[in-house]
Amino acid sequence: MSETEVVPLLEPREGIPPVVETPEALRDAVERLAAGAGPVAVDAERASGYRYGQRAYLVQLRRRGSGTFLIDPVPCSDLSALDAALAGTEMVLHAASQDLPCLAELGLVPRRLFDTELAGRLLGYPRVGLGTMVETVLGFTLEKGHSAADWSSRPLPADWLRYAALDVELLVELRDALELELDRAGKLEWALEEFAAILSTPPKEPRQDPWRRTSGIHRLRSRRSLAVVRELWTARDRIARDRDLSPGRVLPDAAIVEAALELPRTPDDLAALSTFRGRNTRRHAPAWFRAVQRGRTLPDASLPEHSVPGDGPPPAHRWAERDPAAAERLSTLRAVVAALADEHTLPTENVLQPDTVRRLAWDPPEDATPDAVGVVLTALGARSWQVELTATPLAKALSRLAAKRDA
């Protein structure tokens, strides 16, 4: 579609709907959505960067014959009646894995799913953001600018509500167009498997030692400094949870790392650090100093290790020295996956997850037949379409390497 054919989408077709924020309005919304036809477009707005956690602060739904609904999940925190009314209905989301957890907290759990972002990836679109997809596929431009807003604010401004309504305005139309493209490309069954896999994936287990993801922690060399990071991170998390604030607004990662590098000995030393001069940071200065002191005075036996052993292979950059044969396998298998991605116009990570390729390369089956490789891939979470696409070429590559090594 040429640039001149792109049409700005400035207003929802029925105008900005009133926010659903009472039990009576919610019952009416449930009845009207249940009476509609076809899939239901669903989106959620969070307050990432402002509030603790990833709860939803607005839920948008649209269905043919029903219209658009904007539900405030603060007063309407139980959407189980809506869930029951739409139990057999396909829900259309863009980047579903981002919104499904916060929707589940409200009791809204899709049984059937169409993910327009994932569909775009499988079709080889180079950019799969919602606005880009709507423009590329349907020829409309969506309003931008409020995705990173503080959606916990009340009342929500009219222009934010307009933006939220427009996010679901054309989602079903986008779904229908992408389904046709997937069918023509012979990828519809692939997509349906992927959508089912998203729904069947259990919630992520809490991350072990989440403090190790502090930005800039790679600069630290001593276990004592890591202990300070752990103590500050834990203190920050407790305060952020209690105040319902994003942890980064309570204490930036940069401050945690600077304190761990400098190991200040007095409250004045801590206050003199450049990253501890912000108003929010100073507000909890005694708590930060107590955390630093705990890290500084821990016995050596209680200090964290530099790294925690994982359940998978070591980092790939160490393979060449530790196991050259495995490093060669990894390079070869990555090349096979990249070639398949090019052939089928897919991102390599959608052909096979990089971790799956690493694990196969590190510990391949002794007899690398297609069936044996397929068993390994399936055990690692690959879908049947991925196994069908990759098992034979990967097995051939592994067999060639084994034969070369034995020659």
JOZI-V692656 format. One record per helix or strand. SS is the DSSP state (H for helix, E for strand). FROM is the first residue (numbers start at 0). TO is the last residue. If there is no record, write none. Layout:
ss:from:to
SS:FROM:TO
SS:FROM:TO
//
This chain:
ss:from:to
H:2:4
E:6:7
E:18:19
H:22:33
E:36:45
E:55:63
E:66:70
H:79:84
E:89:92
H:95:104
E:111:114
H:115:121
H:129:137
E:139:140
H:157:168
H:170:183
H:187:199
H:209:212
H:216:218
H:222:242
H:246:249
H:252:261
H:266:271
H:273:275
H:278:282
H:284:296
H:299:301
H:315:321
H:323:343
H:347:350
H:353:361
H:369:378
H:383:405
//
